[in-house]
Amino acid sequence: MAKEKKGEGFHSAAGLIRYFDAEEKTSLKIPPWFVAAMSIATIVIVAAVHIIWPLTPT
C-alpha cells in the first residue's frame, strides 16, 4: 500500500481558500432577487408568446 503523507491536505486547502477569497473580490455579484425576477420574466414572456402564437399540429 502507498504511504499517506501527513499534512499535505492542509497546504492544498489553504491554496484553495486563498484562490476563492481572491476570486470573490473581483467576481461579478448578481443579487438573488435579480435571478428570481429574470426567471419570472422569462416565464411570462414564454407564456405570452405561446398564447399569441399557438403551436399548430402538422
C-alpha positions, 0 to 999 in steps of 0.5 A: 500500500502507498504511504499517506503523507501527513499534512499535505491536505492542509497546504492544498486547502489553504491554496484553495481558500486563498484562490476563492477569497481572491476570486470573490473580490473581483467576481461579478455579484448578481443579487438573488432577487435579480435571478428570481425576477429574470426567471419570472420574466422569462416565464411570462414572456414564454407564456405570452408568446405561446398564447399569441402564437399557438403551436399548430399540429402538422 
